Amino acid sequence: MKKNFLEELTNEKLLKQRDLLKGVGIGFAIIYVIAIAVLIYVFNLRGTKNFSIATLLPLIVLPVTFLPIIMSLVAANKEIKSRNL
């Protein structure tokens, strides 16, 4: 069975890990919003006649980058809750 690496961390390191994951998640969310704004701008600038599915690639790929961050954040929050911090 896979061992939980968060169990080995001290309370301070666990809280620091959670805060780091929150910061990275917020950073990716800001990048995602900026990418959407740029795509909307490009669509308005170029029009829909030059539409390509490749222009929607960031909208498809960026949410997938959130999954490992969210999963790690949920695991850290569960460990913090189990320790009653």
C-alpha positions as CSV (number, residue, x, y, z in Angstrom):
1,M,0.0,0.0,0.0
2,K,1.2,3.5,-0.8
3,K,2.5,5.4,2.2
4,N,1.2,8.9,2.9
5,F,4.1,11.3,2.7
6,L,2.2,13.9,4.6
7,E,2.2,11.9,7.7
8,E,5.9,12.3,8.0
9,L,5.8,16.1,7.9
10,T,5.8,18.2,11.0
11,N,2.8,20.5,11.7
12,E,4.7,23.6,10.6
13,K,5.9,22.0,7.4
14,L,2.4,20.6,6.7
15,L,0.9,24.1,7.1
16,K,3.6,25.5,4.9
17,Q,2.9,22.9,2.2
18,R,-0.8,23.7,2.3
19,D,-0.1,27.4,1.9
20,L,2.3,26.7,-1.0
21,L,-0.3,24.6,-2.8
22,K,-2.9,27.4,-2.3
23,G,-0.5,29.9,-3.8
24,V,0.3,27.7,-6.8
25,G,-3.4,27.1,-7.3
26,I,-4.2,30.8,-7.3
27,G,-1.3,31.5,-9.7
28,F,-2.6,28.9,-12.1
29,A,-6.1,30.3,-11.8
30,I,-4.8,33.8,-12.7
31,I,-3.0,32.4,-15.7
32,Y,-6.2,30.6,-16.8
33,V,-8.2,33.8,-16.6
34,I,-5.6,35.7,-18.5
35,A,-5.5,33.0,-21.2
36,I,-9.3,33.2,-21.6
37,A,-9.1,36.9,-21.9
38,V,-6.4,36.7,-24.6
39,L,-8.4,34.1,-26.5
40,I,-11.5,36.3,-26.4
41,Y,-9.5,39.3,-27.6
42,V,-7.9,37.2,-30.4
43,F,-11.3,35.9,-31.5
44,N,-12.7,39.5,-31.6
45,L,-9.6,40.7,-33.4
46,R,-9.4,38.0,-36.1
47,G,-13.1,37.1,-36.3
48,T,-14.5,33.6,-36.5
49,K,-13.5,33.0,-40.1
50,N,-10.0,31.9,-39.1
51,F,-11.2,29.7,-36.2
52,S,-9.1,26.7,-35.4
53,I,-9.6,24.1,-32.7
54,A,-5.9,24.6,-31.7
55,T,-6.8,28.0,-30.4
56,L,-9.0,26.3,-27.7
57,L,-6.1,24.2,-26.5
58,P,-5.3,26.3,-23.4
59,L,-8.9,26.1,-22.4
60,I,-8.7,22.3,-22.5
61,V,-5.2,21.8,-21.0
62,L,-5.1,24.3,-18.2
63,P,-7.9,22.8,-16.1
64,V,-6.0,19.5,-16.3
65,T,-3.0,21.1,-14.6
66,F,-5.2,22.0,-11.6
67,L,-6.0,18.3,-10.8
68,P,-2.7,17.4,-9.1
69,I,-2.7,20.6,-7.2
70,I,-6.2,20.1,-6.0
71,M,-5.6,16.5,-5.1
72,S,-2.5,17.4,-3.0
73,L,-4.3,20.3,-1.4
74,V,-7.2,18.0,-0.4
75,A,-4.8,15.5,1.0
76,A,-3.0,18.2,3.0
77,N,-6.3,19.5,4.4
78,K,-7.4,16.0,5.4
79,E,-4.1,15.5,7.2
80,I,-4.4,18.8,9.0
81,K,-7.9,18.0,10.0
82,S,-6.9,14.6,11.3
83,R,-4.2,16.3,13.5
84,N,-6.8,18.9,14.6
85,L,-4.5,21.8,13.8
